[in-house]
């Protein structure tokens, strides 16, 4: 079968948050990775936030909730606050880099340095 990017790949590749309001259609269309499907058995809404140090992905923040929840989607303000939390984590990780490693570009476009 031919490879098709999934939401996790897109988030990491482009260093952007990806919000899926209801994963049922993606599940039925075969657009979610097998590892995800083996762990998540219902069809939640979810947000994936990549954690990248410079251009190197080091992790993902994954948040999900049941689509039948009282508030099934995130507002733009809520999404922005979650991105702020991710950016704070990235800045903290950048500060904790081992001595002698090169600076990189932070997600907000700021260039870090070793100074």
Backbone bond lengths (Angstrom), bond angles and torsions (degrees), N, CA, C in turn:
res aa  C-N    CA-C-N  psi(-1)  N-CA   C-N-CA  omega(-1)  CA-C   N-CA-C  phi
1 X - - - 1.447 - - 1.533 109.91 -
2 X 1.306 116.22 150.80 1.457 122.82 -177.03 1.531 110.48 -81.74
3 X 1.326 115.62 139.45 1.466 120.72 179.97 1.524 110.54 -70.70
4 X 1.325 116.00 137.53 1.468 122.00 173.59 1.523 106.99 -133.46
5 X 1.331 118.14 131.11 1.465 120.67 -179.37 1.524 111.22 -59.43
6 X 1.332 116.18 140.34 1.455 121.36 175.72 1.534 108.18 -105.06
7 X 1.341 118.28 174.22 1.466 120.21 -177.50 1.527 113.71 -57.72
8 X 1.329 117.06 -32.96 1.462 120.89 -178.67 1.535 109.87 -69.79
9 X 1.322 116.00 -44.30 1.462 121.39 177.78 1.529 110.42 -61.86
10 X 1.323 117.46 -45.26 1.466 120.70 -179.48 1.525 111.68 -61.94
11 X 1.325 116.52 -41.54 1.471 120.45 179.69 1.521 110.36 -61.71
12 X 1.328 116.69 -46.63 1.468 120.87 -178.47 1.528 110.89 -69.35
13 X 1.298 117.11 -47.63 1.475 121.66 -175.51 1.525 112.36 -59.52
14 X 1.343 116.16 -39.70 1.461 120.25 -175.28 1.532 113.15 -105.80
15 X 1.349 116.30 0.83 1.468 121.95 -179.49 1.525 111.13 51.75
16 X 1.333 114.89 51.11 1.460 121.17 -179.87 1.527 109.86 -132.06
17 X 1.341 117.52 151.28 1.463 118.95 173.06 1.531 109.91 -71.53
18 X 1.321 116.16 142.73 1.460 121.47 176.71 1.523 107.87 -124.21
19 X 1.332 115.90 122.63 1.462 122.68 179.88 1.520 109.09 -109.06
20 X 1.332 116.38 125.57 1.456 122.71 175.19 1.527 106.48 -115.15
21 X 1.334 117.07 114.07 1.468 120.14 -175.93 1.514 113.70 -73.22
22 X 1.322 117.99 -29.49 1.460 120.88 175.58 1.521 107.15 -156.59
23 X 1.309 116.08 116.92 1.463 119.81 -172.85 1.534 113.96 -82.41
24 X 1.320 117.99 0.96 1.466 119.85 -177.34 1.527 112.55 -57.98
25 X 1.329 117.26 -46.57 1.471 119.92 -179.90 1.523 111.06 -64.83
26 X 1.328 116.72 -38.38 1.464 119.95 179.68 1.521 110.20 -68.00
27 X 1.338 116.46 -38.13 1.466 120.55 177.73 1.531 109.47 -62.40
28 X 1.319 115.87 -48.16 1.464 120.53 -177.92 1.528 111.93 -66.96
29 X 1.339 117.05 -29.53 1.457 121.10 -179.93 1.520 113.59 -87.46
30 X 1.334 116.74 4.05 1.454 120.58 178.90 1.519 113.58 69.24
31 X 1.337 117.87 28.61 1.461 121.25 -175.63 1.524 113.55 -103.40
32 X 1.327 116.76 15.06 1.461 120.92 176.04 1.529 108.34 -119.40
33 X 1.332 117.32 143.04 1.470 119.68 -176.81 1.524 112.23 -67.38
34 X 1.315 115.25 150.14 1.468 121.64 -178.22 1.528 111.64 -57.68
35 X 1.322 117.24 -38.78 1.466 120.34 179.26 1.514 112.23 -60.53
36 X 1.307 116.93 -38.57 1.465 121.81 177.62 1.531 109.26 -67.40
37 X 1.318 116.27 -46.87 1.465 121.01 -177.54 1.526 112.52 -64.03
38 X 1.340 116.96 -28.98 1.455 119.50 -179.67 1.530 112.01 -75.31
39 X 1.322 117.27 -19.78 1.467 121.34 -178.31 1.524 111.81 -102.53
40 X 1.326 117.15 -41.32 1.466 121.61 -177.09 1.520 107.80 -101.06
41 X 1.319 116.07 111.82 1.464 119.78 -173.91 1.527 113.81 -97.93
42 X 1.330 117.47 -14.43 1.461 118.46 175.85 1.525 108.14 -99.48
43 X 1.306 117.95 -169.03 1.457 121.43 -178.46 1.521 109.84 -118.10
44 X 1.325 116.59 75.96 1.459 118.67 -177.63 1.526 112.15 -79.43
45 X 1.308 113.38 164.23 1.452 120.34 164.66 1.519 105.07 -84.29
46 X 1.343 117.57 146.15 1.453 117.87 179.66 1.517 112.40 -150.88
47 X 1.323 113.79 159.19 1.453 122.84 176.86 1.519 107.58 -125.43
48 X 1.330 116.53 132.31 1.458 122.39 177.10 1.521 107.14 -116.28
49 X 1.338 115.30 124.49 1.466 121.49 177.07 1.521 108.04 -118.69
50 X 1.336 118.00 116.45 1.458 119.69 178.93 1.527 110.79 -72.40
51 X 1.310 115.88 149.39 1.459 122.83 173.90 1.515 105.98 -116.39
52 X 1.336 116.21 108.96 1.457 121.86 -177.70 1.519 109.88 -122.79
53 X 1.317 115.75 136.20 1.456 121.52 172.06 1.513 105.94 -102.60
54 X 1.323 115.66 106.35 1.454 119.78 -170.36 1.516 108.03 66.53
55 X 1.318 116.20 -123.23 1.460 120.22 178.80 1.526 111.83 -100.67
56 X 1.334 117.09 4.90 1.460 121.30 -176.75 1.526 111.91 -98.35
57 X 1.336 117.31 115.71 1.466 119.35 176.10 1.526 110.11 -69.78
58 X 1.330 116.13 133.23 1.467 120.47 179.34 1.526 111.98 -122.69
59 X 1.333 117.93 -7.59 1.451 119.53 179.44 1.517 112.00 176.67
60 X 1.311 114.40 -179.78 1.464 122.47 178.09 1.520 109.26 -137.04
61 X 1.309 115.90 142.15 1.462 120.21 166.36 1.527 105.12 -98.85
62 X 1.321 116.71 127.61 1.464 122.09 -179.23 1.512 107.67 -122.80
63 X 1.323 116.90 125.57 1.457 121.86 177.99 1.522 107.56 -128.39
64 X 1.325 117.37 132.36 1.458 118.29 176.62 1.515 111.17 -137.51
65 X 1.315 115.23 164.39 1.455 122.55 177.60 1.522 107.53 -156.57
66 X 1.317 114.80 157.51 1.461 120.69 -178.14 1.529 109.75 -68.11
67 X 1.340 118.09 135.32 1.471 119.79 -178.51 1.522 113.27 -63.94
68 X 1.320 117.11 -22.82 1.458 118.88 178.83 1.526 111.72 -86.42
69 X 1.327 116.63 7.42 1.464 120.55 178.22 1.519 109.36 -60.95
70 X 1.330 114.65 159.93 1.459 120.69 -177.58 1.526 111.53 -54.71
71 X 1.323 116.95 -38.55 1.464 121.59 -179.19 1.530 107.97 -124.74
72 X 1.326 118.17 90.61 1.455 120.91 -170.06 1.526 116.03 -77.32
73 X 1.296 119.42 -3.30 1.450 120.29 -178.97 1.521 110.32 -135.29
74 X 1.304 116.97 163.73 1.456 122.12 178.15 1.525 109.14 -97.83
75 X 1.312 115.97 141.51 1.456 119.28 173.27 1.525 108.41 -75.97
76 X 1.311 117.24 164.12 1.474 121.46 176.91 1.526 110.14 -59.09
77 X 1.338 116.96 -38.32 1.461 121.19 179.69 1.533 110.87 -65.27
78 X 1.330 117.16 -42.30 1.468 120.75 178.04 1.530 110.54 -64.35
79 X 1.322 116.86 -42.37 1.458 120.12 177.89 1.529 110.50 -61.48
80 X 1.324 116.43 -43.44 1.467 120.76 -179.62 1.529 110.84 -62.04
81 X 1.327 117.45 -39.19 1.464 120.73 179.20 1.529 111.22 -66.66
82 X 1.320 117.26 -38.10 1.467 120.02 177.20 1.527 110.71 -67.47
83 X 1.314 117.75 -37.83 1.466 120.96 175.87 1.528 109.38 -64.41
84 X 1.341 117.33 -38.56 1.471 120.97 176.67 1.528 110.94 -60.31
85 X 1.329 117.05 -41.68 1.469 121.00 178.44 1.531 109.48 -63.08
86 X 1.331 116.45 -45.22 1.468 120.45 177.24 1.521 111.08 -59.22
87 X 1.334 117.29 -45.17 1.464 121.08 -178.54 1.527 111.47 -64.10
88 X 1.323 116.87 -36.87 1.467 120.57 176.35 1.532 109.88 -63.61
89 X 1.309 116.78 -43.04 1.468 121.19 177.17 1.530 110.55 -60.43
90 X 1.322 117.13 -45.38 1.467 120.82 -179.97 1.524 110.45 -62.19
91 X 1.331 117.83 -45.35 1.470 120.20 179.16 1.524 110.99 -61.19
92 X 1.318 117.08 -39.57 1.465 120.86 178.14 1.520 110.51 -64.39
93 X 1.317 117.69 -44.17 1.460 120.88 178.13 1.528 111.22 -63.38
94 X 1.327 116.96 -38.43 1.472 120.33 178.79 1.526 110.46 -62.55
95 X 1.324 117.28 -38.20 1.460 120.99 179.56 1.524 111.81 -68.35
96 X 1.326 116.90 -25.85 1.462 121.43 -176.76 1.531 112.89 -93.53
97 X 1.338 116.69 7.28 1.466 119.60 179.11 1.520 110.04 -58.64
98 X 1.328 117.67 147.18 1.463 120.24 176.50 1.526 110.68 -60.71
99 X 1.325 116.66 147.31 1.459 121.53 178.65 1.524 110.02 -58.53
100 X 1.321 115.03 141.40 1.458 119.81 177.41 1.509 114.70 92.10
101 X 1.333 118.77 -7.37 1.458 119.45 177.43 1.519 108.39 -80.46
102 X 1.300 115.96 152.68 1.459 121.46 -177.92 1.516 110.76 -78.57
103 X 1.334 115.21 150.81 1.467 121.02 174.81 1.515 109.57 -71.47
104 X 1.295 116.88 166.82 1.454 122.50 178.69 1.505 108.93 -146.44
105 X 1.298 115.79 -173.03 1.455 119.18 179.59 1.508 108.54 -95.61
106 X 1.323 116.33 126.17 1.460 121.62 178.13 1.525 109.05 -75.19
107 X 1.352 118.09 160.71 1.465 121.29 -177.05 1.519 113.88 -57.05
108 X 1.347 118.01 -28.96 1.457 119.57 -178.43 1.528 111.43 -84.68
109 X 1.333 116.76 4.32 1.445 120.88 177.28 1.526 113.23 94.36
110 X 1.332 118.73 -8.45 1.456 121.09 178.18 1.519 109.28 -70.92
111 X 1.298 115.57 140.01 1.461 119.77 177.64 1.524 108.32 -92.03
112 X 1.310 116.20 128.00 1.464 120.62 178.90 1.516 108.28 -88.74
113 X 1.317 115.77 162.38 1.463 119.23 177.43 1.503 109.02 -138.71
114 X 1.314 116.38 169.59 1.447 121.49 178.51 1.523 111.82 -91.99
115 X 1.317 117.53 2.17 1.471 121.47 -177.47 1.509 110.89 -76.04
